[in-house]
Amino acid sequence: MHIHISVHAGDPKVGELQQTTDCLMVFVAVDEAGKTTPMPSFVPETDEEQCLALYAMDVKDALDAIVELKPEEVAAGRV
């Protein structure tokens, strides 16, 4: 599961917010033995869900491309 998180901050009295953080969190389902296990795919139904799903896949593809450029130790999470 990929979850996109966008954090905005600002003065609530003024009502103007600025984006401060943007990230993609990845969750992996595991079974009782700790091995990865497949889960049903999300099926977007509304126009908004379809737009969000497309955006999420674009972000994932971009992050995958970045990981391919990183040194092996960084990509493996050892740094």
N, C-alpha and C positions, 0 to 999 in steps of 0.2 A: 504494500500500500504506500502510495506517495501522497504526502500532505504538504501543500504549499501554505506557508505562513507569511503574512505581511503585517508588520507592526507599524503603527502610526502614533505619533506623539505630538502634543501641542498644548496650547493654553485653552482649556475648555470654555473659558469666558469669551474668548474671541471666536472660537469655533474653527480655526484654521489648523489643520493637521499636516504634518510632513512625515513621509515614510522614513523610518529609521532603520528597519531591518527587513530583510527578505530572505527566506530560506526554503529549502525543500527537505522535508524529513522523510526517511524511508523506514518502513516497518516490515519485518519479515515474520511470517507465521512459522512456528516450530511445533513439532509433535512432542509427545512425552519423553522421547529420547533426545530431544534437542536438535533434531534434524529438520531442515526446511520442509514445509509441506505446502502444496498448492491450495489456493483459496479461489472461490468464484470471482470472476472479473466483475468490476463495476460496469453497469450498462446505463449510460446517460439517457434520460428520457426527455427532459425538457430542453428547450433551446439554451437556457443558461447552463445546465449541466453539460450539454454538448460543447459549448464554448469553453467551459472550465476544463473539461477532459482534453480537448485539443491543446489548450494552453499548457496543461500539466505535461502532456507528452512532448511538446516543444521544449519546455524547461528541462525535462529529463534527458532528451536528446542532446541539448546543449551541455548539460553537466557531464554526460557520458563522453562527449568530445573533449571536454577539459581534462577529465581524468586520464584519457589516452595520452595527453601531452605531458602529464606530470611524471616525475621520476618514479620508478617502481616502488620505492619505500613509502613515498607519500600516498600513492594510489592504494597500497595495501594497508594503510593506516598505521604504519610503524613509526612515523615521524610526527 
